[in-house]
Each structure stands twice: as structure tokens, then as C-alpha cells.
Amino acid sequence: MAEIDVDHLPYITLVPYNGTGATGGDSRVDDLNIWYQSGDIAFMIISTALVLLMIPGVGFFYSGLARRKSALSLIWLSVMATAITTFQWFFWGYSLTFSHSAGPYIGDFSNFGFKDVLAAPSVGSSHIPDLLFAVYQGMFSAITVALACGAVAERGRMLPCVIFMFVWSTVVYDPIACWTWNTSGWSNKMGGLDFAGGTPVHIASGAAALAYSMMLGKRRGHGTHELNYRPHNVTHIVIGTVFLWVGWFGFNAGSALAANMRAVMAAVVTNLAACVGGITWCFLDYRLERKWSTVGFCSGVVAGLVAITPGSGFVPAWSAVIYGVLGAGFANYATKLKFLLRIDDALDIFAVHGIGGLVGNVLTAFFAADYVAALDHVTVIKGGWVNQNWMQLPIQLADSFSGGCYSFVGTCLILFVMNLIPGLHLRATEEAEILGIDDAEIGEFAYDYVELTREVLNDVDGETGSMFSSADQGHLNREYQSPVGREKNGISIMDQQRMYGGGQSQLPPHAQ
């Protein structure tokens, strides 16, 4: 060891940041990498990619829960949310949320268009630069919008929803994220504990989804046998859950903003809460149906992940079991709220994310431990009830209800104004709803069922033409060719063929 020349080893010696300007220095003269550990930089880039992976996961999860004829629209909305919100974040969202000169409720325009966002230490942590923190937090904004926009399922128009994405992220998400995570924010200063987004992400998106569902109105056939509530593709739900589960490691562990022991603890409790949540929801459904529901397990996994999010960097490993049980349990029972409120929350976004986020915030007041937060050797908190800090509960409740109420009221106002603007009416026409949002709004399909149905019906017409009178055959053709006739009065194409053909349908199950 004495013979090793440490001055010529292939690594950069870390030095304390010396405050050289808003951008961290002149890269043409100075080495701006010396302020940061390369391991922290690598970890945060990977975490950013993992959070991005969650967004198509949301799309697949939502599309599997919806009906077949509107499945692609929900995937489209999720990936479009990434594009719209990323631009908004670059344009002014990051500045309004994390500018160094922010106020207690919202930031300013000092970083408009990522101005001066480069190598200076970020607001979130001195371990990573502004630019990396900006791109990482931009993914949080994108997934929050994607979660909320699932509320348009099966009856909302695409264009108004895209406009809503930009406006809502500016008016609603940015202020909530600012007061929660910016060191100047009122909740942050008050001592609110929200590690990865219990209020800005989950409560805000859940309340927004409830408001959007209320403003849109119920789906056609809601409350009757005409509307099939069964998820159309459980495989999509499982795929979406896996994407979310894996991505949540970047979501929670990445919120430590460095590769350290606190990130490790966040990863441990995240996975444990997800597992316990899945088991809990599955057993709750089994007691009613006597079936081991795959959809129930996946819903429980997501509910457990939602619940542990605000506490993941504050609580010990054993508490994750309680988060999983109570997060999934309360979210499961909260799915009944939409019937009491008479609101058609088609994908139970409010129950899973709104109520799940609230449960997570409250449990953090009980189980936050000072020694867990100190695992990064930087963060100092009073802890929760396990540290005899009894005031943490009212602080958590104040933050939760402030975020939820602000999101709900703000969403209602945005949608009310938008609906008055010509061309931005929120609801699709009845004909478009019957036809399916995929066909009416996108012109493409998650499956080839439309084209396949046309081919099969043409074959059936040719093979069984002798079975029909000319009047019957003309009636069948007119019914199918009419958009409304494709699902007239709630009767599917398959059922129409059974009616007119007088026998067993020749359509394969996936073409229904």
C-alpha cells in the first residue's frame, strides 16, 4: 500500500462546494464534477429511469381495468402525460416548485426554462446537482398527472385532457410539491414528513381523479347490467403492477437523493409493504368471493406501495407490515365510497391513491424514527410517536387535508372553466362512448378486435346468406355499419350476431 501513488488513481477527489455562482462554476475552466460522488450521480440517473418506467406501468394497469374498446386511450394518456408534463416542468414547473428563492406556497421564475440549472447543489440535497434533481423530480410530476388522468376512462375526450395536464400541473401540483418539499415551503418548515409524495403525488392525484370523475359524470349504462365492471385484461394489470413495483424502488429509494443506507432502508420497506398489501387485499376479496383474485392481489400491491411512500425514508423495516395491512385494507373498503358519493370513479383512483396516501401520511406520524432519517448522516427530525413527538400527527393531518382539498377544488375550477370554452368540452359524445374512445378519439386499437370482427362478419354473411331473408341481412349490415349499431342499447356485436344468426357465435372470445 505504501507504494501506491494515490494522487494518480482513476477517481475524482471530492471537495466541498465553494459557492461559485448560480450554475456551480464555468465548465470551460473548472471541473464541476468535483462537488459530487460519481456513485450518487449514477444512482440518481438509474432512479430517474425507474420512475419513468412506472408511467407505462400506470397505463397498462389502467387499460387492463377498463373495457376493451377504450384500453389504448388509457395507455396513450399515460405516455402523453410524460411528454406534456416534462415540457411544462422544463418551461416553468421546476422553477415554480424548486427555485432557491421560493416562498412558502410557490416558487418564482428565476429558473424559467432551466435557466441557471446546472451544477450548483440542489434544493433537495447537496449530494446532487440542480440539473439531476430537476430531471428526477420531473418524473414525479409526470406520474402524478398520469395517475390523475385515468379518471377520464371510457367517456372523456383526449384534447381537453391534454390541456388539463399542462394547466393542472402548473396550478395544482407545483404549489403542493413546493410547500411539501422545498425547504421554503410552509409544510416543510412546520415539520411535515413526506419522503416521496404521499400528499403531492397520491393525495393530490386521488382528489383530482375524484373531481374529474364528478365533473365528467357517469359512464353510459352506469348502475345497470349494461356496463361490465369486470377488467377486460388481467395480464395487462399484472404487467402494469410489475412495472410499478420495480419502478417504485427508484421512486422511494431514489428520494434519499444519494446512494446511502437511508436509500437501502427505503427500498426494504417499499418491497415489504407491497408484498403485505397484496396478500391483505387478496384475502379480503377471498372472504367474499372464495376466489384468489389476481386483480385483488395487484390492487393490494399498489395500495401497499402508495401507503409506504410518505414514510419510506423515515420508518423502520418492521413498520412496513403495518403499512401494507392498513394501506390495502383501508383502500379496499374505500372502493365503496364511490357508491356512497354516487361518483363513477371507474378505476378506483381515489380509493387507492387518495385514501392510501392519507393512510401513509398518518402512519408516518406514528412510526417515523429519528435514527432512520439519520441514516443519510444529514437529516435530523424529531420523529413521530415512537420518539414521543405527539405533535407530528396534527402536522401530518394538516398537510394531507390541505393538499387534498386544494387539489379537489382546484381541479373542479379548472375543469369548469375548460368546459365553457368552445372545443374543450370534457365529455365524449354518446356515439363515441358506444363506439369506444379508442376508435372515436385515436383511430387505433389495443387489439385487432374491430378489424377481426369485420372479417368474421363478412365471412358469416357469405357462408350463412341462405339463412337470412334479404330484409334480415340488410338489417344486420345496417346495424353493424352504424357506429351506434356496434353496441346498440348495450348489446355487443357478438350478441347481435347471436340474435340474427340464431345460433352459437362464431367470434373468438378475444374478438368480443
C-alpha positions as a printed NumPy array, in Angstrom:
array([[  0.   ,   0.   ,   0.   ],
       [  2.884,   2.363,   0.714],
       [  3.968,   2.122,  -2.925],
       [  0.593,   3.281,  -4.355],
       [  0.537,   6.836,  -5.658],
       [ -2.923,   7.945,  -4.503],
       [ -2.622,  11.19 ,  -6.44 ],
       [ -2.821,   9.279,  -9.731],
       [ -5.67 ,   6.854,  -9.004],
       [ -8.588,   6.977, -11.525],
       [-11.094,   8.811,  -9.376],
       [-12.019,  12.409,  -8.7  ],
       [-11.266,  13.761,  -5.252],
       [-14.443,  15.116,  -3.683],
       [-14.208,  18.662,  -2.381],
       [-16.822,  20.845,  -0.644],
       [-18.857,  23.158,  -2.855],
       [-17.347,  26.642,  -2.768],
       [-20.361,  28.662,  -3.89 ],
       [-19.031,  29.613,  -7.326],
       [-22.11 ,  31.158,  -8.911],
       [-25.643,  30.007,  -9.621],
       [-24.525,  27.337, -12.096],
       [-21.732,  25.906,  -9.956],
       [-18.895,  27.331, -11.971],
       [-17.582,  27.672, -15.525],
       [-17.227,  24.204, -17.04 ],
       [-14.721,  25.555, -19.59 ],
       [-12.337,  26.372, -16.76 ],
       [-13.427,  24.359, -13.729],
       [-14.162,  20.681, -13.183],
       [-17.759,  20.749, -11.956],
       [-17.728,  17.043, -11.112],
       [-15.582,  17.508,  -8.044],
       [-18.534,  18.582,  -5.903],
       [-20.335,  15.207,  -6.177],
       [-19.768,  11.491,  -5.725],
       [-20.   ,   9.639,  -9.024],
       [-21.888,   6.839,  -7.243],
       [-24.62 ,   9.245,  -6.149],
       [-24.895,  10.599,  -9.692],
       [-25.183,   7.099, -11.163],
       [-27.738,   6.015,  -8.561],
       [-29.947,   9.018,  -9.232],
       [-29.835,   8.595, -13.015],
       [-30.95 ,   4.972, -12.586],
       [-33.678,   6.059, -10.154],
       [-34.899,   8.606, -12.691],
       [-35.207,   5.873, -15.319],
       [-37.062,   3.626, -12.85 ],
       [-39.642,   6.326, -12.117],
       [-40.108,   6.785, -15.864],
       [-40.791,   3.036, -16.122],
       [-43.712,   3.476, -13.728],
       [-45.619,   5.65 , -16.194],
       [-46.31 ,   2.97 , -18.84 ],
       [-46.972,   0.743, -15.838],
       [-49.832,   3.057, -14.89 ],
       [-51.073,   2.879, -18.479],
       [-51.105,  -0.916, -18.59 ],
       [-52.68 ,  -1.151, -15.141],
       [-55.463,   1.247, -16.086],
       [-56.061,  -0.245, -19.526],
       [-56.453,  -3.721, -18.084],
       [-59.066,  -2.485, -15.617],
       [-61.087,  -0.708, -18.316],
       [-63.16 ,  -2.178, -21.116],
       [-61.508,  -3.435, -24.279],
       [-62.813,  -0.71 , -26.567],
       [-61.141,   2.066, -24.54 ],
       [-57.95 ,   0.283, -23.479],
       [-55.49 ,   2.04 , -25.78 ],
       [-56.718,   5.517, -24.828],
       [-55.55 ,   4.997, -21.239],
       [-52.088,   3.868, -22.337],
       [-51.965,   6.856, -24.699],
       [-52.888,   9.259, -21.91 ],
       [-50.155,   7.893, -19.645],
       [-47.341,   8.305, -22.15 ],
       [-48.732,  11.657, -23.32 ],
       [-48.692,  12.821, -19.695],
       [-44.941,  12.21 , -19.711],
       [-44.44 ,  14.394, -22.764],
       [-46.737,  17.261, -21.743],
       [-45.61 ,  17.394, -18.129],
       [-41.912,  17.111, -18.966],
       [-42.197,  20.165, -21.197],
       [-44.191,  22.004, -18.53 ],
       [-41.538,  21.086, -15.95 ],
       [-38.785,  22.457, -18.178],
       [-40.8  ,  25.535, -19.125],
       [-41.659,  26.771, -15.624],
       [-42.748,  23.863, -13.423],
       [-39.343,  23.233, -11.878],
       [-38.855,  26.926, -11.175],
       [-42.305,  27.247,  -9.588],
       [-41.58 ,  24.262,  -7.367],
       [-37.882,  24.204,  -6.508],
       [-36.402,  27.611,  -7.2  ],
       [-33.906,  28.564,  -4.492],
       [-35.83 ,  31.797,  -3.848],
       [-39.288,  30.205,  -3.464],
       [-41.905,  31.394,  -0.998],
       [-43.938,  29.274,   1.425],
       [-46.547,  28.313,  -1.217],
       [-44.909,  28.525,  -4.638],
       [-41.633,  29.405,  -6.301],
       [-40.768,  32.126,  -8.792],
       [-39.44 ,  32.304, -12.354],
       [-35.748,  32.526, -11.506],
       [-35.164,  29.136, -13.176],
       [-37.589,  29.652, -16.077],
       [-36.622,  27.335, -18.938],
       [-33.976,  25.7  , -16.709],
       [-32.105,  28.995, -16.538],
       [-29.002,  28.583, -14.312],
       [-29.935,  24.962, -13.623],
       [-26.632,  23.125, -13.857],
       [-24.065,  22.062, -11.274],
       [-24.871,  24.003,  -8.098],
       [-26.157,  21.846,  -5.207],
       [-29.904,  21.276,  -5.45 ],
       [-32.614,  22.436,  -3.078],
       [-33.349,  18.813,  -2.248],
       [-29.846,  17.716,  -1.321],
       [-26.281,  18.943,  -1.514],
       [-25.287,  15.481,  -2.727],
       [-26.618,  16.011,  -6.26 ],
       [-26.612,  18.997,  -8.651],
       [-29.604,  21.085,  -9.659],
       [-29.839,  19.591, -13.148],
       [-30.029,  15.989, -11.948],
       [-32.525,  16.882,  -9.233],
       [-34.631,  18.686, -11.836],
       [-34.909,  15.733, -14.209],
       [-35.583,  13.324, -11.327],
       [-38.359,  15.431,  -9.839],
       [-39.81 ,  15.986, -13.301],
       [-40.675,  12.294, -13.39 ],
       [-42.658,  12.699, -10.171],
       [-44.693,  15.449, -11.776],
       [-45.31 ,  13.292, -14.848],
       [-46.504,  10.223, -12.971],
       [-48.796,  12.304, -10.762],
       [-50.52 ,  13.694, -13.832],
       [-50.73 ,  10.21 , -15.384],
       [-52.386,   8.858, -12.226],
       [-54.976,  11.632, -12.149],
       [-55.89 ,  11.419, -15.836],
       [-57.073,   7.839, -15.505],
       [-60.332,   9.442, -14.36 ],
       [-61.327,  10.104, -17.995],
       [-61.659,   6.345, -18.56 ],
       [-64.189,   5.387, -21.239],
       [-66.023,   8.713, -21.538],
       [-63.588,  11.65 , -21.597],
       [-62.192,  13.428, -24.659],
       [-58.449,  13.399, -25.269],
       [-57.781,  17.043, -26.262],
       [-59.294,  18.637, -23.136],
       [-57.41 ,  16.12 , -21.015],
       [-54.109,  17.072, -22.659],
       [-54.789,  20.773, -21.961],
       [-55.767,  19.83 , -18.428],
       [-52.391,  18.098, -17.923],
       [-50.463,  21.314, -18.507],
       [-52.794,  23.547, -16.508],
       [-53.234,  21.177, -13.565],
       [-49.525,  20.506, -13.155],
       [-48.957,  24.276, -13.031],
       [-51.854,  25.347, -10.833],
       [-52.192,  22.341,  -8.535],
       [-49.153,  20.05 ,  -8.484],
       [-46.403,  22.669,  -8.413],
       [-47.698,  24.568,  -5.35 ],
       [-48.341,  21.361,  -3.352],
       [-44.901,  19.988,  -4.2  ],
       [-43.337,  23.34 ,  -3.322],
       [-44.873,  23.601,   0.133],
       [-44.068,  19.928,   0.826],
       [-40.501,  19.516,  -0.456],
       [-38.963,  22.928,  -0.97 ],
       [-37.086,  23.989,   2.159],
       [-39.031,  27.292,   1.995],
       [-42.443,  25.564,   1.912],
       [-44.828,  26.042,   4.817],
       [-45.362,  22.312,   5.422],
       [-41.65 ,  21.608,   5.213],
       [-40.88 ,  24.356,   7.705],
       [-43.671,  23.194,  10.001],
       [-42.051,  19.758,  10.153],
       [-44.266,  17.761,   7.777],
       [-42.782,  14.384,   6.908],
       [-43.37 ,  13.267,   3.335],
       [-40.43 ,  11.369,   1.932],
       [-41.594,  10.557,  -1.601],
       [-45.028,  12.023,  -2.257],
       [-47.893,  10.996,  -0.009],
       [-49.544,  14.401,  -0.49 ],
       [-48.101,  15.874,  -3.717],
       [-48.381,  12.631,  -5.686],
       [-51.029,  10.352,  -4.219],
       [-53.482,  12.521,  -2.304],
       [-53.302,  15.206,  -4.999],
       [-53.872,  12.751,  -7.861],
       [-56.584,  10.862,  -5.988],
       [-58.512,  14.042,  -5.17 ],
       [-58.093,  15.261,  -8.759],
       [-59.38 ,  11.965, -10.137],
       [-62.431,  12.177,  -7.876],
       [-63.119,  15.729,  -9.061],
       [-62.592,  14.804, -12.738],
       [-64.954,  11.822, -12.386],
       [-67.589,  14.044, -10.793],
       [-67.285,  16.739, -13.471],
       [-67.444,  14.207, -16.31 ],
       [-70.459,  12.368, -14.998],
       [-71.163,   8.656, -15.013],
       [-70.396,   6.363, -17.892],
       [-73.231,   5.329, -20.162],
       [-75.023,   2.406, -18.562],
       [-73.511,   3.01 , -15.129],
       [-75.505,   1.222, -12.458],
       [-77.121,  -1.247, -14.878],
       [-76.249,  -4.688, -16.23 ],
       [-75.291,  -2.939, -19.448],
       [-71.917,  -1.8  , -18.084],
       [-69.479,  -4.625, -17.499],
       [-67.305,  -3.854, -14.482],
       [-65.011,  -6.837, -14.928],
       [-61.452,  -5.935, -16.034],
       [-61.017,  -6.95 , -19.636],
       [-57.308,  -7.922, -19.497],
       [-55.821,  -9.196, -16.246],
       [-52.468,  -9.771, -17.966],
       [-52.198,  -6.026, -18.596],
       [-52.931,  -5.42 , -14.928],
       [-50.146,  -7.789, -13.845],
       [-47.671,  -6.254, -16.314],
       [-48.577,  -2.767, -15.115],
       [-48.198,  -3.83 , -11.483],
       [-44.752,  -5.297, -12.131],
       [-43.621,  -2.093, -13.87 ],
       [-44.913,  -0.064, -10.934],
       [-43.395,  -2.368,  -8.323],
       [-39.948,  -2.275,  -9.913],
       [-40.138,   1.445, -10.652],
       [-41.147,   2.218,  -7.075],
       [-37.616,   1.374,  -5.959],
       [-36.468,   4.445,  -7.881],
       [-39.459,   6.386,  -6.599],
       [-38.852,   5.738,  -2.893],
       [-35.198,   4.71 ,  -2.57 ],
       [-34.215,   7.42 ,  -5.054],
       [-35.845,  10.029,  -2.826],
       [-32.876,   9.655,  -0.482],
       [-31.096,  11.62 ,  -3.266],
       [-27.877,   9.675,  -2.652],
       [-26.646,   6.097,  -2.605],
       [-26.655,   5.589,   1.151],
       [-28.151,   3.49 ,   3.948],
       [-31.311,   5.572,   4.023],
       [-31.953,   4.599,   0.406],
       [-31.414,   0.956,   1.36 ],
       [-33.979,   1.186,   4.166],
       [-36.456,   2.867,   1.799],
       [-36.028,   0.   ,  -0.665],
       [-36.577,  -2.605,   2.057],
       [-39.794,  -1.096,   3.438],
       [-41.116,  -0.425,  -0.075],
       [-40.874,  -4.061,  -1.112],
       [-42.185,  -5.387,   2.206],
       [-45.24 ,  -3.1  ,   2.225],
       [-46.048,  -4.09 ,  -1.36 ],
       [-45.937,  -7.794,  -0.531],
       [-48.066,  -7.482,   2.602],
       [-50.522,  -5.199,   0.796],
       [-51.026,  -7.735,  -1.983],
       [-51.644, -10.558,   0.488],
       [-54.072,  -8.429,   2.525],
       [-56.255,  -7.335,  -0.399],
       [-56.28 , -10.865,  -1.816],
       [-57.561, -12.301,   1.476],
       [-60.147,  -9.535,   1.842],
       [-61.555, -10.395,  -1.578],
       [-61.396, -14.133,  -0.876],
       [-63.678, -13.804,   2.12 ],
       [-66.406, -12.525,  -0.222],
       [-65.866, -14.414,  -3.463],
       [-63.999, -17.539,  -2.33 ],
       [-61.655, -16.851,  -5.265],
       [-57.963, -15.954,  -5.175],
       [-58.217, -12.791,  -7.236],
       [-55.198, -11.755,  -9.294],
       [-56.688,  -8.294,  -9.708],
       [-57.153,  -8.099,  -5.946],
       [-53.532,  -9.04 ,  -5.326],
       [-52.276,  -6.431,  -7.811],
       [-54.539,  -3.761,  -6.316],
       [-53.178,  -4.577,  -2.875],
       [-49.586,  -4.341,  -4.069],
       [-50.239,  -0.859,  -5.44 ],
       [-52.099,   0.176,  -2.273],
       [-49.176,  -1.006,  -0.129],
       [-46.731,   0.914,  -2.284],
       [-48.862,   4.044,  -2.073],
       [-49.143,   3.831,   1.713],
       [-45.415,   3.369,   2.351],
       [-44.411,   6.219,   0.021],
       [-44.501,   9.142,   2.512],
       [-42.805,   7.179,   5.288],
       [-40.29 ,   5.115,   3.317],
       [-37.284,   7.203,   4.367],
       [-38.451,   7.712,   7.942],
       [-39.737,   4.402,   9.309],
       [-38.086,   1.113,  10.428],
       [-38.479,  -2.129,   8.492],
       [-40.985,  -3.78 ,  10.865],
       [-43.483,  -0.956,  10.41 ],
       [-43.823,  -1.779,   6.694],
       [-46.005,  -4.744,   7.654],
       [-48.486,  -2.362,   9.299],
       [-48.345,  -0.023,   6.294],
       [-49.151,  -2.92 ,   3.964],
       [-52.044,  -4.268,   6.022],
       [-53.703,  -0.916,   6.77 ],
       [-52.918,   0.656,   3.395],
       [-54.51 ,  -2.208,   1.461],
       [-57.3  ,  -2.669,   3.989],
       [-58.466,   0.934,   4.015],
       [-58.106,   1.258,   0.233],
       [-60.134,  -1.919,  -0.264],
       [-63.026,  -0.653,   1.815],
       [-62.691,   2.83 ,   0.301],
       [-63.682,   1.423,  -3.094],
       [-67.247,   1.541,  -1.708],
       [-67.091,   5.318,  -1.246],
       [-67.818,   5.995,  -4.903],
       [-71.232,   4.345,  -4.467],
       [-71.997,   6.426,  -1.387],
       [-70.872,   9.591,  -3.194],
       [-72.575,   8.469,  -6.421],
       [-69.465,   9.287,  -8.437],
       [-68.229,   6.973, -11.179],
       [-64.528,   6.684, -10.309],
       [-64.046,   3.956, -12.899],
       [-60.555,   2.877, -11.828],
       [-60.831,   3.496,  -8.055],
       [-58.057,   6.083,  -8.185],
       [-59.363,   7.993,  -5.191],
       [-59.654,   4.85 ,  -3.067],
       [-56.159,   3.523,  -3.828],
       [-54.193,   6.763,  -4.11 ],
       [-56.238,   9.324,  -2.189],
       [-57.118,   7.15 ,   0.797],
       [-53.914,   5.124,   0.542],
       [-51.845,   8.314,   0.621],
       [-53.77 ,   9.605,   3.634],
       [-53.208,   6.336,   5.492],
       [-49.496,   6.542,   4.703],
       [-49.222,  10.114,   5.971],
       [-50.999,   9.278,   9.218],
       [-48.937,   6.147,   9.847],
       [-45.764,   8.167,   9.3  ],
       [-46.797,  10.337,  12.25 ],
       [-46.798,   7.197,  14.39 ],
       [-43.75 ,   5.323,  13.121],
       [-41.237,   7.94 ,  11.914],
       [-37.974,   7.302,  13.785],
       [-35.144,   9.792,  14.138],
       [-32.474,   7.126,  13.719],
       [-33.872,   6.013,  10.324],
       [-33.835,   9.546,   8.912],
       [-30.285,   9.957,  10.239],
       [-29.079,   7.012,   8.136],
       [-28.041,   9.532,   5.467],
       [-25.873,  11.26 ,   8.126],
       [-27.548,  14.572,   7.215],
       [-31.259,  14.561,   8.087],
       [-32.381,  15.419,  11.612],
       [-36.041,  15.032,  12.6  ],
       [-37.943,  14.866,  15.862],
       [-39.56 ,  11.638,  14.746],
       [-43.126,  10.544,  15.32 ],
       [-44.92 ,   8.9  ,  18.198],
       [-42.176,   6.282,  18.539],
       [-39.985,   9.233,  19.592],
       [-42.757,  10.708,  21.8  ],
       [-43.297,  13.554,  19.311],
       [-47.073,  13.722,  19.706],
       [-47.477,  16.869,  17.592],
       [-46.448,  15.043,  14.43 ],
       [-49.97 ,  13.685,  13.9  ],
       [-51.764,  17.048,  13.599],
       [-48.949,  18.279,  11.338],
       [-49.421,  15.279,   9.039],
       [-53.2  ,  15.741,   9.01 ],
       [-52.87 ,  19.445,   8.21 ],
       [-50.603,  18.7  ,   5.267],
       [-52.817,  15.86 ,   3.992],
       [-56.133,  17.689,   4.089],
       [-54.636,  20.914,   2.742],
       [-53.25 ,  19.075,  -0.268],
       [-56.406,  17.042,  -0.844],
       [-58.807,  19.971,  -0.581],
       [-56.64 ,  22.233,  -2.708],
       [-56.361,  19.576,  -5.41 ],
       [-60.089,  18.773,  -5.418],
       [-61.277,  22.385,  -5.515],
       [-58.568,  23.443,  -7.965],
       [-59.393,  20.57 , -10.31 ],
       [-63.103,  21.37 , -10.244],
       [-62.436,  25.029, -11.086],
       [-60.045,  24.17 , -13.933],
       [-62.482,  21.697, -15.479],
       [-65.47 ,  24.009, -15.023],
       [-63.732,  26.806, -16.922],
       [-62.415,  24.463, -19.609],
       [-65.868,  23.022, -20.222],
       [-67.155,  26.519, -21.048],
       [-64.538,  27.027, -23.787],
       [-65.712,  26.024, -27.286],
       [-63.94 ,  22.898, -28.443],
       [-62.831,  21.902, -24.949],
       [-65.986,  20.222, -23.654],
       [-64.847,  17.37 , -21.43 ],
       [-67.286,  14.597, -22.25 ],
       [-67.244,  12.473, -25.372],
       [-70.481,  12.119, -27.299],
       [-72.766,   9.171, -26.61 ],
       [-71.96 ,   7.761, -30.035],
       [-68.213,   7.963, -29.291],
       [-68.732,   6.283, -25.948],
       [-70.693,   3.45 , -27.528],
       [-68.148,   3.059, -30.293],
       [-65.249,   3.215, -27.84 ],
       [-62.788,   6.008, -27.123],
       [-60.049,   4.137, -28.991],
       [-61.976,   4.182, -32.266],
       [-63.606,   7.584, -31.81 ],
       [-60.647,   9.586, -30.496],
       [-57.491,   7.726, -31.514],
       [-58.39 ,   5.613, -34.547],
       [-56.171,   2.77 , -33.356],
       [-56.818,  -0.161, -31.088],
       [-55.116,  -2.098, -28.322],
       [-56.286,  -5.253, -30.109],
       [-57.414,  -6.138, -33.617],
       [-60.942,  -6.95 , -32.459],
       [-62.595,  -4.349, -34.695],
       [-60.893,  -5.474, -37.877],
       [-61.256,  -9.135, -36.913],
       [-64.953,  -8.68 , -36.228],
       [-65.449,  -7.133, -39.648],
       [-63.684, -10.044, -41.329],
       [-65.621, -12.677, -39.403],
       [-68.948, -10.993, -40.012],
       [-68.197, -10.773, -43.721],
       [-67.385, -14.495, -43.736],
       [-70.54 , -15.253, -41.812],
       [-72.567, -13.204, -44.288],
       [-71.121, -15.232, -47.148],
       [-71.477, -18.643, -45.517],
       [-74.943, -18.222, -43.999],
       [-76.536, -15.938, -46.527],
       [-79.177, -18.56 , -47.23 ],
       [-80.252, -18.446, -43.58 ],
       [-81.337, -14.807, -43.84 ],
       [-84.086, -13.185, -45.776],
       [-82.894, -10.173, -47.779],
       [-84.586,  -7.923, -45.23 ],
       [-82.851,  -9.63 , -42.294],
       [-79.439,  -9.468, -43.934],
       [-79.842,  -5.814, -44.833],
       [-80.907,  -5.058, -41.279],
       [-77.816,  -6.829, -39.864],
       [-75.486,  -4.973, -42.219],
       [-77.037,  -1.61 , -41.405],
       [-76.826,  -2.323, -37.684],
       [-73.144,  -3.224, -37.875],
       [-72.137,  -0.406, -40.18 ],
       [-73.747,   2.174, -37.92 ],
       [-71.435,   3.234, -35.062],
       [-74.328,   3.053, -32.652],
       [-75.266,  -0.348, -34.053],
       [-71.954,  -1.794, -32.955],
       [-73.229,  -1.711, -29.396],
       [-76.806,  -0.648, -29.736],
       [-78.735,  -0.408, -26.495],
       [-75.88 ,  -2.097, -24.704],
       [-75.893,  -5.198, -26.943],
       [-72.477,  -6.228, -28.153],
       [-71.661,  -7.27 , -31.72 ],
       [-71.399, -10.856, -30.528],
       [-74.889, -10.759, -29.042],
       [-76.282,  -9.098, -32.152],
       [-74.922, -11.919, -34.262],
       [-76.468, -14.481, -31.946],
       [-79.808, -12.693, -32.316],
       [-79.686, -12.509, -36.088],
       [-77.839, -15.765, -36.765],
       [-79.962, -17.851, -34.452],
       [-77.036, -19.946, -33.2  ],
       [-73.72 , -20.034, -31.391],
       [-71.499, -17.051, -32.078],
       [-68.532, -17.815, -34.317],
       [-66.458, -14.932, -32.89 ],
       [-63.456, -15.99 , -30.803],
       [-63.523, -14.737, -27.18 ],
       [-60.863, -12.072, -27.713],
       [-62.925, -10.54 , -30.515],
       [-65.898,  -9.779, -28.33 ]])
